[in-house]
Amino acid sequence: MAPIITGLSHLANPLATPDQLATSASQLDGIPSDLEVSLRYAGARLTQIAGILLRLPQDIIAQAVVIFSRFWVGEGGSLLEFGIKDVSAASIYLVAKNSPLPKSPRSVVNVFALLEANSSSLEDLHGKIADYDTDRHYVSEGTYQASRSLLMRIEAQMLRKLGFQTHVTTPYTLCINYLQALDVIGRPKGEDVAARAFAHLNTSLLNPQLPYLTNQPSSLATASVYLAARELEVKLPGGEWWEVFDVDREELGFLVVGMLSTEGFILDEQKKWGRRKIPMTVAEVEDEIDRRRTLNGEDQ
């Protein structure tokens, strides 16, 4: 995915076009659409956990998830060419490298080796993060050198696929600004509304509708504030206040419905996969496709 946008505001993101969303390199390579959705979701969640274990702030983690998601859209990467674990690691490394909190290749390699050893299923990816002991898990020097070389190679390939477009603005700061403008901060339940809005923004990173690739940060922030205030029964100004933030009713409604659907999607994915291992490498994806063909009797 490499949209070209001139004069891009630092508060706006390059968005995926309808054509880019209509197809993907994975689909062209014969990856079933439901498998592609599952693997994108698993990779996004893997990126979130890795960012937490690397002690990165949520803003940087969200940027990495967006970069990870962009990579697979349109003429981007194919799941038969790139493993989700490798792309997740490269996304974290790339975004953190350009932030005030860069992470060394060794730190990234160690964390993803830990996750690979302990997070084989979707249930594991939603377990207690405190159970991971990053201080006691290290790879051998030979493994590190090979993993570091792969990390550098995947990063370079991602940059080419993305057209070196790595700008990502997240909605978190805007969310706080909007809550202040609406006079929610400082009122009873004000902090609860902020926390709930942030929770919706975080889970939306896992939404299969890819709201971070199709909507600007201002729209995401507005929808999270609206939904959080409604859920906690906190009164907001009368009238269509969201128009002040350049969001129309139709877009607001679409995003709110999407945010509400995310939890159900996650539960459905966990139920579908159970304790089965998520295919995180190209070889594992090929094995999963072969397994499905066998079950469907296509090899007979």
DRENDO-1510 file (C-alpha; in Angstrom, 1 decimal, always signed):
<recs>
REC; n; res; u; v; w
REC; 1; MET; +0.0; +0.0; +0.0 .
REC; 2; ALA; +1.6; +3.2; -1.1 .
REC; 3; PRO; -0.9; +6.1; -1.5 .
REC; 4; ILE; +0.6; +9.3; -2.6 .
REC; 5; ILE; -0.7; +12.4; -0.8 .
REC; 6; THR; +0.8; +15.8; -1.3 .
REC; 7; GLY; +0.7; +18.4; +1.4 .
REC; 8; LEU; -0.2; +15.8; +4.0 .
REC; 9; SER; -1.0; +17.5; +7.4 .
REC; 10; HIS; +0.7; +16.1; +10.4 .
REC; 11; LEU; -2.8; +15.5; +11.9 .
REC; 12; ALA; -3.9; +13.4; +8.9 .
REC; 13; ASN; -2.9; +10.0; +7.6 .
REC; 14; PRO; -2.7; +8.5; +4.1 .
REC; 15; LEU; -5.8; +6.4; +3.7 .
REC; 16; ALA; -6.3; +3.2; +1.7 .
REC; 17; THR; -8.3; +3.6; -1.5 .
REC; 18; PRO; -11.3; +1.5; -2.4 .
REC; 19; ASP; -9.3; -0.4; -5.0 .
REC; 20; GLN; -6.6; -1.2; -2.4 .
REC; 21; LEU; -9.2; -2.5; +0.0 .
REC; 22; ALA; -11.0; -4.5; -2.6 .
REC; 23; THR; -8.1; -6.9; -3.1 .
REC; 24; SER; -4.7; -7.9; -1.7 .
REC; 25; ALA; -1.6; -9.7; -2.7 .
REC; 26; SER; -2.6; -12.5; -0.4 .
REC; 27; GLN; -5.9; -13.0; -2.1 .
REC; 28; LEU; -4.2; -12.9; -5.5 .
REC; 29; ASP; -2.0; -15.7; -4.3 .
REC; 30; GLY; -5.0; -17.8; -3.3 .
REC; 31; ILE; -5.1; -17.2; +0.5 .
REC; 32; PRO; -8.7; -17.7; +1.7 .
REC; 33; SER; -10.2; -14.4; +2.8 .
REC; 34; ASP; -11.2; -15.7; +6.3 .
REC; 35; LEU; -7.6; -16.9; +6.9 .
REC; 36; GLU; -6.2; -13.6; +5.8 .
REC; 37; VAL; -8.5; -11.7; +8.2 .
REC; 38; SER; -7.5; -14.1; +11.0 .
REC; 39; LEU; -3.8; -13.7; +10.4 .
REC; 40; ARG; -4.0; -9.9; +10.1 .
REC; 41; TYR; -5.8; -9.8; +13.4 .
REC; 42; ALA; -3.3; -12.2; +15.1 .
REC; 43; GLY; -0.4; -10.1; +13.8 .
REC; 44; ALA; -1.9; -6.9; +15.0 .
REC; 45; ARG; -2.4; -8.4; +18.5 .
REC; 46; LEU; +1.1; -9.8; +18.4 .
REC; 47; THR; +2.4; -6.3; +17.7 .
REC; 48; GLN; +0.5; -4.9; +20.6 .
REC; 49; ILE; +1.9; -7.4; +23.0 .
REC; 50; ALA; +5.4; -7.0; +21.7 .
REC; 51; GLY; +5.2; -3.3; +22.1 .
REC; 52; ILE; +4.0; -3.6; +25.7 .
REC; 53; LEU; +6.8; -6.1; +26.5 .
REC; 54; LEU; +9.3; -3.6; +25.0 .
REC; 55; ARG; +7.9; -0.9; +27.3 .
REC; 56; LEU; +6.8; +1.3; +24.4 .
REC; 57; PRO; +4.0; +3.9; +24.9 .
REC; 58; GLN; +0.6; +3.2; +23.4 .
REC; 59; ASP; +1.1; +5.8; +20.7 .
REC; 60; ILE; +4.1; +4.1; +19.3 .
REC; 61; ILE; +2.5; +0.7; +19.5 .
REC; 62; ALA; -0.6; +2.0; +17.6 .
REC; 63; GLN; +1.7; +3.4; +14.9 .
REC; 64; ALA; +3.4; +0.0; +14.6 .
REC; 65; VAL; +0.0; -1.8; +14.2 .
REC; 66; VAL; -1.1; +0.7; +11.6 .
REC; 67; ILE; +2.2; +0.1; +9.6 .
REC; 68; PHE; +1.7; -3.6; +10.0 .
REC; 69; SER; -1.9; -3.3; +8.6 .
REC; 70; ARG; -0.9; -1.1; +5.7 .
REC; 71; PHE; +1.7; -3.5; +4.6 .
REC; 72; TRP; -0.9; -6.2; +3.6 .
REC; 73; VAL; -3.3; -3.9; +1.7 .
REC; 74; GLY; -3.6; -3.6; -2.1 .
REC; 75; GLU; -0.3; -4.5; -3.8 .
REC; 76; GLY; +1.5; -4.9; -0.5 .
REC; 77; GLY; +2.9; -8.0; +1.0 .
REC; 78; SER; +1.5; -11.5; +0.6 .
REC; 79; LEU; +1.1; -14.1; +3.4 .
REC; 80; LEU; +2.7; -16.6; +1.1 .
REC; 81; GLU; +5.8; -14.4; +1.0 .
REC; 82; PHE; +6.0; -12.8; +4.4 .
REC; 83; GLY; +5.2; -14.3; +7.8 .
REC; 84; ILE; +3.1; -12.2; +10.2 .
REC; 85; LYS; +5.7; -12.6; +13.0 .
REC; 86; ASP; +8.5; -11.2; +10.8 .
REC; 87; VAL; +6.4; -8.3; +9.6 .
REC; 88; SER; +5.2; -7.5; +13.1 .
REC; 89; ALA; +8.8; -7.4; +14.4 .
REC; 90; ALA; +9.9; -5.2; +11.5 .
REC; 91; SER; +6.9; -2.8; +12.1 .
REC; 92; ILE; +7.8; -2.4; +15.8 .
REC; 93; TYR; +11.5; -1.9; +15.0 .
REC; 94; LEU; +10.8; +0.6; +12.2 .
REC; 95; VAL; +8.4; +2.8; +14.1 .
REC; 96; ALA; +10.4; +2.7; +17.4 .
REC; 97; LYS; +13.6; +3.6; +15.5 .
REC; 98; ASN; +12.1; +6.9; +14.4 .
REC; 99; SER; +10.7; +7.7; +17.8 .
REC; 100; PRO; +12.2; +9.1; +21.0 .
REC; 101; LEU; +12.3; +5.5; +22.3 .
REC; 102; PRO; +14.2; +3.4; +19.8 .
REC; 103; LYS; +14.7; -0.3; +20.5 .
REC; 104; SER; +17.8; -2.3; +19.6 .
REC; 105; PRO; +17.5; -5.2; +17.2 .
REC; 106; ARG; +18.6; -7.5; +20.0 .
REC; 107; SER; +15.7; -6.4; +22.2 .
REC; 108; VAL; +13.2; -6.9; +19.4 .
REC; 109; VAL; +14.6; -10.3; +18.5 .
REC; 110; ASN; +14.5; -11.4; +22.2 .
REC; 111; VAL; +10.9; -10.3; +22.7 .
REC; 112; PHE; +9.6; -12.0; +19.6 .
REC; 113; ALA; +11.5; -15.2; +20.4 .
REC; 114; LEU; +9.8; -15.2; +23.8 .
REC; 115; LEU; +6.4; -14.6; +22.1 .
REC; 116; GLU; +7.0; -17.4; +19.6 .
REC; 117; ALA; +7.9; -19.8; +22.4 .
REC; 118; ASN; +4.8; -18.9; +24.5 .
REC; 119; SER; +2.1; -17.6; +22.3 .
REC; 120; SER; +1.0; -20.2; +19.8 .
REC; 121; SER; -2.7; -19.6; +19.9 .
REC; 122; LEU; -5.1; -16.7; +19.9 .
REC; 123; GLU; -6.0; -17.6; +23.5 .
REC; 124; ASP; -2.3; -17.1; +24.4 .
REC; 125; LEU; -2.2; -13.7; +22.7 .
REC; 126; HIS; -5.0; -12.6; +25.0 .
REC; 127; GLY; -3.5; -14.1; +28.2 .
REC; 128; LYS; -1.9; -12.2; +31.0 .
REC; 129; ILE; +1.1; -10.2; +29.7 .
REC; 130; ALA; +2.6; -10.2; +33.2 .
REC; 131; ASP; +3.2; -14.0; +32.7 .
REC; 132; TYR; +6.0; -13.1; +30.1 .
REC; 133; ASP; +9.4; -12.8; +31.7 .
REC; 134; THR; +11.5; -10.8; +29.2 .
REC; 135; ASP; +14.5; -10.6; +31.6 .
REC; 136; ARG; +15.1; -14.3; +31.5 .
REC; 137; HIS; +14.7; -15.1; +27.8 .
REC; 138; TYR; +17.6; -14.6; +25.4 .
REC; 139; VAL; +18.5; -16.2; +22.1 .
REC; 140; SER; +21.9; -17.6; +21.2 .
REC; 141; GLU; +24.4; -15.4; +19.4 .
REC; 142; GLY; +24.0; -17.4; +16.2 .
REC; 143; THR; +20.2; -17.2; +16.4 .
REC; 144; TYR; +20.4; -13.5; +17.1 .
REC; 145; GLN; +22.6; -12.8; +14.1 .
REC; 146; ALA; +20.3; -14.7; +11.7 .
REC; 147; SER; +17.2; -13.0; +13.2 .
REC; 148; ARG; +18.8; -9.6; +13.0 .
REC; 149; SER; +19.7; -10.1; +9.4 .
REC; 150; LEU; +16.1; -11.2; +8.7 .
REC; 151; LEU; +14.7; -8.2; +10.6 .
REC; 152; MET; +16.8; -5.7; +8.5 .
REC; 153; ARG; +15.8; -7.4; +5.3 .
REC; 154; ILE; +12.0; -7.4; +6.1 .
REC; 155; GLU; +12.2; -3.8; +7.2 .
REC; 156; ALA; +13.8; -2.8; +3.8 .
REC; 157; GLN; +11.2; -4.8; +1.9 .
REC; 158; MET; +8.4; -3.2; +3.9 .
REC; 159; LEU; +9.6; +0.3; +3.2 .
REC; 160; ARG; +9.7; -0.5; -0.6 .
REC; 161; LYS; +6.2; -2.0; -0.5 .
REC; 162; LEU; +4.9; +1.1; +1.5 .
REC; 163; GLY; +6.6; +3.5; -0.9 .
REC; 164; PHE; +8.5; +4.8; +2.2 .
REC; 165; GLN; +5.2; +6.3; +3.4 .
REC; 166; THR; +5.5; +5.6; +7.2 .
REC; 167; HIS; +3.7; +8.7; +8.5 .
REC; 168; VAL; +1.1; +7.7; +11.1 .
REC; 169; THR; -0.9; +10.1; +13.3 .
REC; 170; THR; -2.8; +8.4; +16.1 .
REC; 171; PRO; -6.0; +9.7; +17.7 .
REC; 172; TYR; -5.0; +9.6; +21.3 .
REC; 173; THR; -4.0; +13.3; +21.8 .
REC; 174; LEU; -6.9; +14.5; +19.7 .
REC; 175; CYS; -9.2; +12.4; +22.0 .
REC; 176; ILE; -8.0; +14.2; +25.1 .
REC; 177; ASN; -8.2; +17.5; +23.4 .
REC; 178; TYR; -11.8; +16.8; +22.4 .
REC; 179; LEU; -12.7; +15.7; +25.9 .
REC; 180; GLN; -11.3; +19.0; +27.2 .
REC; 181; ALA; -13.2; +21.0; +24.6 .
REC; 182; LEU; -16.4; +19.2; +25.5 .
REC; 183; ASP; -15.8; +20.0; +29.2 .
REC; 184; VAL; -15.7; +16.3; +30.1 .
REC; 185; ILE; -12.3; +16.2; +31.8 .
REC; 186; GLY; -12.6; +17.4; +35.4 .
REC; 187; ARG; -16.3; +16.4; +35.7 .
REC; 188; PRO; -17.5; +13.3; +37.5 .
REC; 189; LYS; -16.7; +10.2; +35.5 .
REC; 190; GLY; -14.4; +12.3; +33.3 .
REC; 191; GLU; -11.4; +10.1; +33.7 .
REC; 192; ASP; -13.5; +7.0; +33.2 .
REC; 193; VAL; -14.8; +8.4; +29.9 .
REC; 194; ALA; -11.2; +9.1; +28.8 .
REC; 195; ALA; -10.1; +5.5; +29.8 .
REC; 196; ARG; -13.1; +4.0; +28.0 .
REC; 197; ALA; -12.5; +6.1; +24.9 .
REC; 198; PHE; -8.8; +5.0; +24.8 .
REC; 199; ALA; -9.9; +1.3; +25.2 .
REC; 200; HIS; -12.1; +1.7; +22.2 .
REC; 201; LEU; -9.3; +3.2; +20.2 .
REC; 202; ASN; -7.0; +0.3; +21.2 .
REC; 203; THR; -9.4; -2.5; +20.3 .
REC; 204; SER; -10.2; -0.8; +17.0 .
REC; 205; LEU; -6.6; -1.5; +16.0 .
REC; 206; LEU; -7.8; -5.1; +15.8 .
REC; 207; ASN; -11.0; -4.5; +13.8 .
REC; 208; PRO; -11.1; -6.4; +10.5 .
REC; 209; GLN; -12.8; -3.3; +8.9 .
REC; 210; LEU; -9.4; -1.5; +9.3 .
REC; 211; PRO; -10.8; +1.8; +10.6 .
REC; 212; TYR; -7.3; +3.2; +11.1 .
REC; 213; LEU; -6.7; +2.8; +7.3 .
REC; 214; THR; -10.0; +4.2; +6.2 .
REC; 215; ASN; -10.7; +7.1; +8.6 .
REC; 216; GLN; -8.7; +10.1; +9.8 .
REC; 217; PRO; -7.6; +10.3; +13.5 .
REC; 218; SER; -10.1; +13.1; +14.2 .
REC; 219; SER; -13.0; +10.8; +13.2 .
REC; 220; LEU; -11.7; +7.9; +15.3 .
REC; 221; ALA; -11.2; +10.2; +18.3 .
REC; 222; THR; -14.7; +11.7; +17.9 .
REC; 223; ALA; -16.4; +8.3; +17.7 .
REC; 224; SER; -14.5; +7.0; +20.7 .
REC; 225; VAL; -15.6; +10.0; +22.8 .
REC; 226; TYR; -19.2; +9.6; +21.6 .
REC; 227; LEU; -19.4; +5.9; +22.4 .
REC; 228; ALA; -17.6; +6.2; +25.8 .
REC; 229; ALA; -19.8; +9.0; +27.0 .
REC; 230; ARG; -22.9; +7.1; +25.9 .
REC; 231; GLU; -21.8; +3.9; +27.6 .
REC; 232; LEU; -21.1; +5.7; +30.9 .
REC; 233; GLU; -24.2; +8.0; +30.6 .
REC; 234; VAL; -22.1; +11.2; +30.6 .
REC; 235; LYS; -24.0; +14.0; +29.0 .
REC; 236; LEU; -22.4; +15.8; +26.1 .
REC; 237; PRO; -23.4; +19.2; +24.6 .
REC; 238; GLY; -26.7; +19.2; +22.7 .
REC; 239; GLY; -26.9; +19.3; +19.0 .
REC; 240; GLU; -24.5; +17.7; +16.5 .
REC; 241; TRP; -21.3; +18.6; +18.3 .
REC; 242; TRP; -19.3; +16.1; +16.3 .
REC; 243; GLU; -19.5; +18.4; +13.2 .
REC; 244; VAL; -17.3; +20.9; +15.1 .
REC; 245; PHE; -14.6; +18.2; +14.7 .
REC; 246; ASP; -15.3; +17.8; +11.0 .
REC; 247; VAL; -17.2; +14.5; +11.3 .
REC; 248; ASP; -20.6; +13.9; +9.8 .
REC; 249; ARG; -23.4; +11.7; +11.3 .
REC; 250; GLU; -22.9; +8.9; +8.8 .
REC; 251; GLU; -19.2; +8.5; +9.4 .
REC; 252; LEU; -19.8; +8.7; +13.2 .
REC; 253; GLY; -22.4; +6.0; +13.1 .
REC; 254; PHE; -20.3; +3.7; +10.9 .
REC; 255; LEU; -17.3; +4.0; +13.3 .
REC; 256; VAL; -19.4; +3.5; +16.4 .
REC; 257; VAL; -21.0; +0.4; +15.0 .
REC; 258; GLY; -17.5; -0.9; +14.1 .
REC; 259; MET; -16.1; -0.2; +17.5 .
REC; 260; LEU; -19.0; -2.1; +19.1 .
REC; 261; SER; -18.5; -5.1; +16.8 .
REC; 262; THR; -14.8; -5.5; +17.6 .
REC; 263; GLU; -15.2; -7.5; +20.8 .
REC; 264; GLY; -17.6; -9.9; +19.1 .
REC; 265; PHE; -15.1; -10.4; +16.3 .
REC; 266; ILE; -12.3; -11.2; +18.7 .
REC; 267; LEU; -14.4; -13.7; +20.6 .
REC; 268; ASP; -15.5; -15.4; +17.3 .
REC; 269; GLU; -11.8; -15.6; +16.2 .
REC; 270; GLN; -10.8; -17.2; +19.6 .
REC; 271; LYS; -13.7; -19.7; +19.3 .
REC; 272; LYS; -12.8; -20.5; +15.7 .
REC; 273; TRP; -9.1; -21.2; +16.4 .
REC; 274; GLY; -9.4; -22.5; +20.0 .
REC; 275; ARG; -6.0; -23.8; +21.1 .
REC; 276; ARG; -4.8; -24.4; +17.6 .
REC; 277; LYS; -1.5; -22.8; +16.6 .
REC; 278; ILE; -1.7; -19.6; +14.6 .
REC; 279; PRO; +0.3; -19.8; +11.4 .
REC; 280; MET; +2.9; -17.1; +11.9 .
REC; 281; THR; +5.4; -18.1; +9.2 .
REC; 282; VAL; +5.0; -18.7; +5.5 .
REC; 283; ALA; +5.6; -22.4; +5.9 .
REC; 284; GLU; +2.9; -22.6; +8.6 .
REC; 285; VAL; +0.5; -20.7; +6.3 .
REC; 286; GLU; +1.2; -23.2; +3.5 .
REC; 287; ASP; +0.5; -26.1; +6.0 .
REC; 288; GLU; -2.8; -24.5; +7.0 .
REC; 289; ILE; -3.9; -24.2; +3.4 .
REC; 290; ASP; -2.9; -27.8; +2.8 .
REC; 291; ARG; -4.9; -28.9; +5.9 .
REC; 292; ARG; -8.0; -27.1; +4.6 .
REC; 293; ARG; -7.7; -28.7; +1.2 .
REC; 294; THR; -7.4; -32.1; +2.8 .
REC; 295; LEU; -10.5; -31.5; +5.0 .
REC; 296; ASN; -12.4; -30.3; +1.9 .
REC; 297; GLY; -11.4; -33.3; -0.1 .
REC; 298; GLU; -9.6; -31.3; -2.7 .
REC; 299; ASP; -6.6; -33.5; -2.7 .
REC; 300; GLN; -8.6; -36.5; -3.7 .
</recs>
